[in-house]
């Protein structure tokens, strides 16, 4: 093998290893009995004008009525962090921070629709929980998949949320 081919092969191997390690699972979280943690990948489609879509890695952690949702790009860099507690919701993205006294109001501000974060925590634990306007298919949660849909209303667009969970 000549020198240029060997350097090209070594470069491709190094890039391949970086990609594999960037997508590797994060270390397991040590949780108390009142904490919840899940991670994986998500796809969010919002049929707004213009349409919005997001595919990202995620980590969702909650404890009773507070929690955080971190979103990551394919290389493991943090894209955004959403944190909430009673009376306060905060979104950090790209060095900027937005706050609101309501999680729903903050999500509507950025996506144009509500997202059932609190119900999502129950759904990921296979708990059937009502969230007005949302339909969760819990049949595949034990296999690491969750699909959630919201049909359009007169004031909000249709939404599709799909999650693939890490074991």
Buried (B, 14 or more C-beta within 10 A) or exposed (E): EEEEEEEEEEEEEEEEEEEEEBEEEEEEEEEEEEEBBBBBBBBBBBBBEEEBEBEBBBBBBBBEEEBBBBBBEEEEEBBBBBBBBEEBBBBBBEEEEEEBEEBBEBBBEBBBBBBBBBBBBBBBEEEEBEBEBBEBEBEEBEEEBBBBBBEEEEEBBBBBBBBBBBE
